[in-house]
Every structure is written in C-alpha cells, then in structure tokens.
Amino acid sequence: MADSSPLYLGFDLSTQQLKGLAITSSLKVVYESKYDFDADSQGFGIKNGVLTNDAKHEVYAPVALWLRALDVLLSRLQESGLDFSRVRGISGAGQQHGSVYWSEEGQRALGEMDASKLIEENLTNGFAHPFSPNWQDASTQAECEEFDRVLGGEEELARVTGSKAHHRFTGPQILRFTRIHPAAYAKTTRISLVSSFLASLFLGKVAPIDISDACGMNLWDIKAACWHEKLIARAASSVSSPNAPQPTTTSPSVELQNKLGNVHIDPSTPLGKISPYFRARYGFSENCLIAPFTGDNPATILALPLRPNDAIVSLGTSTTFLMSTAEYAPDPSTHFFNHPTTRGLYMFMLCYKNGALARERVRDAVNRDANLVGGDGALNVNENESENANANEKGQGQETAKGKGGDKSWTPFNRLARSTPPLGQTGQTRSPSPSPMKLALYFPQPEIVPAVRAGTWRFTFSPSTGQISDTEDYGTLPASDARAIIESQLLSLRLRSRALVAPAGHNLPPQPRRVYLVGGGSQNAAIARIAGEVLGGAEGVWRLDVGGNACALGGAYRAVWVVEGASGEGEGGGSGEGKDKGEGQGKKSFETFIGARWREEDFAAKIAEGYQEGVFERYGLAVEGFERMEEEVLRREKVGEARPLPNV
C-alpha cells in the first residue's frame, strides 16, 4: 500500500544553487536534490552563480537561470520517487536583499501558465529587467550615502530600519536601478525580493514580501510595521527627474509602494494554495498550501530551531553571529530583523569580513616558527582538524591538516591557545595589581565592524585604572597571538550582544542560554573552549550540524508549522500552549511546536563548557577595554595619527 502520509517541501535559492528537500510531519528528511548553477546550466555565462561588472562593482544573476533551475529541480525530486500529491505545504528561503522586477505581461503569465510548457518558457517575457542584483554587489556607495542622510544619520536609519545603509540592501539598489534603468523601472509593475519571487512561482501570483526579509531593505519601519514614507520617497526620488519616463500620474513614492505591495505581517498564516500549473504538471494536491518564504539568514535560525537567548556563531571565511532576542537595540554596526515566525522577537545579526583568514594567518605564522612547532602531542583529535572542514558556498575553501607541524596543521596553534592564560595575564589575576590585559585587533582585510583599514593593532588595558596603551611588550610573537586572535573575535561579539542577553537562571549573570558553533571553526576544540570562557553559555557550547541545507530545512519546518502547528492541527495542536504574543487560541509558537519534534541528538552535540565563574567576569572587564581600544583605533584612523602594525 502506497504511503499517503503528509510531506512538506523546503527550498533555498542561494547564490550558487537551488536546493530542495522534503520532510515528514516528524521532521525527517526523506528526499533532497539540488541544481548547481555553474555545473548544471548552459548559456548564461555565469561564474559562481553570478555575472560581474568589475568596473562598476556590479554583481547580478539572470532571473531566467532561476526559472530553469526550478523546472529541473522539481523533475529531479519527482524522478527520485517523491509523490507531490502528498505535499501539504511549501516554504523556503532566498538570498537576502536581491530584487526581481516583474512586468505587466509577467504578472499575467504567472497566473495563466501552460502546464505543457516549462516555467522558463511560460515566463520568457515576464520581467522588466532580466537580472537581479546579488548580495555581493557594491555599486551603490552614492545611494547609501543618500540613505544615511535621509533621517539625519546612520544611527537614526539603523533605529528605524534595523540597519544603516549597506550596498546590498534593496532600498539603495532600487534607487540606483531607477537611475541607470529608468525605462525598465517604468515597465516594472511589481518588485519582489528573491524569497517572495520564489514563493510567487508556486502561488501563481506575486507573493507579498515576508516581514523578516523586508528588514533587509532599508525601507521598512520595524517598530511602526509599515513602509517608511521618507525612505520610500528617497528610493523613488530619481523617478521624477526630467529624463525619467512617467508611466502614470501617481506620485513616485506611491508608485514605488504599489510596486512593492503589502508585507505579510502574520508569519503563521499561509499565502494561499498552490498554483493550478503545479497541480496539472506535477500532480500537487489542490489543498497544498504556500507558507511565507523568508531570507536565508532568518531561515537559518528556523533550522535549529533557535530559542530566545540562544546564539549561533558561524566560524567560516567570515564570522556571523545570530541571536533570537526580545530586545530591540539597533546600532549602525549591527543588524536587526523582525523574527520570521515569532511576534515580539527579533533576529540580531553581526557580520565580520575577517574570520577564518585572520586565524589562518596566525596559524601560518606559528607554523613558520620552528621553535613553536615542537610541542607535545597530547591534544584532542578535533584540534588537529581544519577549520574549514565544513566549507559552505560563500567562498569557504576546504583544507586538510597535514599533521603535526605541517604547513596547515592547527596543532601548534591550538596548543598555544590553550596554554596561554586568559588575556595573556600572568600571576594572580585577583591580586591588587594583576598584569595588564593584552588586547588586539587582527584584520587581514578592511573590516566593517569596526570600519577600519587592514592591519594589526596591539594594546594593553588596566581594569583598575581604565587606561588603554599601545604596547611593544606583548609577549613572544606569534605565540601570544594564537589565543589573542580568538579572544579578539569573541570579545567583539560579546561587546555588541551584551545588551541583548538575559540572566540565564541559577543566579548566573546575563549570557546566552546556549552558544551554538557552526562552520569550519566549530571543528576546533581550542576555539570551542575559549568561546565558552568569553561568551559563557549557561548550558554550554554546542556544535550544530544540519548539513548544507539549513535554509531549505528551515523553510520546510516553517511549512509544517504553518499547516499543522499554527492552525492547531497535527500532534499536540490546539492546546494553545506557548502562544505567540497577540495570536489566538490553538496556535502554538514555532519554537514550541517544532522544538517538540526536533531531535537534538541528530543535529547538535555539546563540545565545551560554557560559563566559568571568575573567568567570565574577567572577560567582562576586558570588554570595556576592548571597546576603548576600538574607539582609540577609530580616532586615530580619522585623524591619520598612526598606521596599524603590519599584518601577522
């Protein structure tokens, strides 16, 4: 007898691939497939999923490529045995910030697609512009400066929208689009984000933008829950110029707001039923629901599922810090988004350019020093694994340690990191006059948090006097750098998240409930240990591994929740326990519903202790010194007083 139990689909439209998977109501993955843009497509001229114009700092992707990818991916899933008639819900994720420009013909064709033709064939003339700006695009510097000025400065823009202006954000991108493609903008009837574009294909009409993904545009007023009039006006300001076509007598601001459409406010309600096209071509049920699709970063926290006061630290080529929090404390150096599923919560995000590369620079310097490579071999096996063992698609290369003393070995680095005392302090740290704390910044590339040039800076800090000083007495280099660089990266995270963490119970100071490490660096036991010492973690430091499909998995989980949990159906539905703020009886929060089904042992393992009394408090003092160090470096950069030290 054929299995007729319900299935749920999750998709992830990322820079280099379209991924899809199917899960059961109990969250077990039963089918998965992918379409690799470079390997599987022909005729688009792409590299790493995108096209580039280096002279103008443009990075963009052909929308037709994404249509072809969905056609092929669905066929592959079907060929693998997936019976689409069992699918009750679909959701997914898209690379954040990118925009898609629908034409009037495209909107009409979307609702009238011929099941005998491919999606790509149905939407041949569906777009006013054939390309979508990619998150790597850096062509909007002038537009970002304009956005930062609209509300009086980047601080106020961050307060209202959750972020200061960034090159990749959709508002500045739309402003530039109106200037360089005025005719295409005039033909545009609707603008989608990548996530809502993918949802639109399944829905058979242009889908509303998700409330979390809208926060990556510099256009959405987070607290007021509406498009911000002045920012919309700025994004549309060039439309009224003498050379720009005027398709209607509607004001440019109202016209842009109409193109953007409404934002889907209630994350627990579906967008509608699947398009007749997919029912006829692939055999989907007419009762299959389309849940909201969100951005890739918000979808990541759904794959855990991340609870309030939990933190994710992604230790890859770049460093990313994600946290679910009830506190809204925006700052130009951080990002805040509405939580994708839970009202009253926000997603806090930090992004750094200098992650694994900076640690690898110190590792390589250590390995070049013959006096440091000898050491004992009594190390945990994980400490000899490459940081980049879990490479992801955003440029993380996979390396293999060559063994103790090899060029890429982490063994000497890890031994030094573990044997060096916290903050390089010698003697009794509780004595009246402990040695100063050693602090540093390591930026092989120009950094965005804080915004400074490439270089290395070393200081000492005396907590008793509050004095921060340049130092040439930093200990033996590069040996002292092994622990210091890990501390530096983690202290920056603690500094910028300290106002968001809550008391963790048992009379513990404010800190995350758990710290989850992902990415290549999570394989390194020395880094995990120091992460617990610096960041805390009432329940410890954990390694999280949901494979390479976290965003698609988060989408699939959301589909299950919207169909079974948010509606009160399914296992345990209808009790009203764990309701989100403002939601009615019978609706369970995403965290409560999915958390009850999520098998922690399949995805997460505790790898280090978290909070350690005395050590955590000492790093709390170091945070004050770290903040002063950054302020001093920024002051010197502004006046050109001193150059950084050469990079390690």
ABEGO torsion letter per residue (X at the ends): XBBABBBBBBBBBBAABBBBBBBBAAGBBABBBBBBAAAABBGAGBBGGBBBBAAAGBBBBBAAAAAAAAAAAAAAAAAAGBBAAABABBBEBBBBGBBBBBBAAAAAAAAABBAABBAAAAAAAABABABBBBAABAAAAAAAAAAAAAAGEAAAAAAAAGBBBBAABAAAAAAAAAAABAAAAAABABBBBAAAAAAAAAAGBBBBBBAAAAAAAGABBAAAGBBBAAAAAAAAAAAABAABBBABABBAAAAAAAAAEBBBABAABBAEBBBAAAAAAAGBBAABBBBBBBBAAAAAAAAOBBBBGBBBBBBBABBBBBBBBABBBBBAABBBBBBAABBGBBBBBBBBABBAAAAAAAAAAAAABAAAAAEBABBBAAAABBAAABBBAAGBBBBBBAEBGBAABAAAAAAAAAABBBGGBBEBAABABBBBBBBBBBBABBBAOBBBBBEBBBBBBBAAAGBBBBBABAEBOAAAAAAAAAAAAAAAAAAAAAAABBBAEGGBBBBBABBBBBEAAAABAAAAAAAAAAAEGAAEBBBBBAEAAAAAAAAAAAAAAAAAAAAGBEBGBGAGBGBBBGBBBGBBBAAAAAAAABBAAAABBBABBBBBBGAAAAAAAAAAAAAAAAAAAAAAAAAGABBBBBBX
